Amino acid sequence: MKDEELIPRIKELGGYRDVTILKDGTVIGIGELMFTRAIYMDLDLNGWGRRFCFEDRDRATEEYAKIKTGDDEPTGWIARR
């Protein structure tokens, strides 16, 4: 599946607000949970590998924009899965 097909499909399947493929090939996304906003790492058509939950939704959006590689980890999260 090509990137231009993969991104909307992952976004639709997971209900994410945004999905991005980083230069190193890692797929990340951001989405809403009941009480938090979460950054998802290592996304594919089956789900995610890591999730970082933020009480401060604006902080989550700021941290999402800073991620450049799959090795990056956001700061300020309240829960990690």
ZICORHU-V769502 format. One record per residue. N is the residue number from 1. RES is the residue in one letter. SS is DSSP state (H for helix, E for strand, C for the rest). PHI is phi in radians with two decimals (999 if undefined). BURIAL is b if it has 16 or more other ideal C-beta (glycine too) atoms within 10 Angstrom, else e. Layout:
n;res;ss;phi;burial
N;RES;SS;PHI;BURIAL
N;RES;SS;PHI;BURIAL
This chain:
n;res;ss;phi;burial
1;M;C;999;e
2;K;C;-1.35;e
3;D;H;-0.95;e
4;E;H;-1.18;e
5;E;H;-1.67;e
6;L;H;-1.19;b
7;I;H;-1.01;b
8;P;H;-1.14;e
9;R;H;-1.19;e
10;I;H;-1.10;b
11;K;H;-1.02;b
12;E;H;-1.17;e
13;L;H;-1.09;e
14;G;H;-1.68;b
15;G;C;1.19;e
16;Y;C;-1.34;b
17;R;C;-1.29;e
18;D;E;-2.64;e
19;V;E;-2.37;b
20;T;E;-2.36;e
21;I;E;-1.78;e
22;L;C;-1.33;e
23;K;C;-1.01;e
24;D;C;-1.49;e
25;G;C;1.64;e
26;T;C;-1.21;b
27;V;E;-1.81;b
28;I;E;-2.17;b
29;G;E;-2.64;b
30;I;E;-2.36;b
31;G;E;-2.75;b
32;E;E;-1.71;e
33;L;C;-1.99;e
34;M;C;-1.04;e
35;F;C;-2.08;e
36;T;C;-2.45;b
37;R;E;-1.95;b
38;A;E;-2.18;b
39;I;E;-1.77;b
40;Y;E;-1.92;b
41;M;E;-2.05;b
42;D;C;1.06;e
43;L;C;-1.27;b
44;D;E;-2.63;e
45;L;C;-1.16;e
46;N;C;-1.73;e
47;G;E;2.49;e
48;W;C;-2.33;b
49;G;C;-1.69;e
50;R;E;-2.42;e
51;R;E;-2.42;b
52;F;E;-2.10;b
53;C;E;-1.75;b
54;F;E;-2.18;b
55;E;C;-1.23;e
56;D;C;-1.53;e
57;R;H;-1.11;e
58;D;H;-1.14;e
59;R;H;-1.09;b
60;A;H;-1.05;b
61;T;H;-1.10;e
62;E;H;-1.11;e
63;E;H;-1.17;b
64;Y;H;-1.02;b
65;A;H;-1.17;e
66;K;H;-1.46;e
67;I;C;-1.23;b
68;K;C;-1.99;e
69;T;C;-2.43;e
70;G;C;-1.16;b
71;D;C;-1.50;e
72;D;C;-1.22;e
73;E;C;-2.23;e
74;P;C;-1.15;b
75;T;C;-2.05;e
76;G;C;1.57;e
77;W;C;-1.32;b
78;I;C;-1.87;e
79;A;E;-2.63;e
80;R;E;-2.29;e
81;R;C;-2.11;e
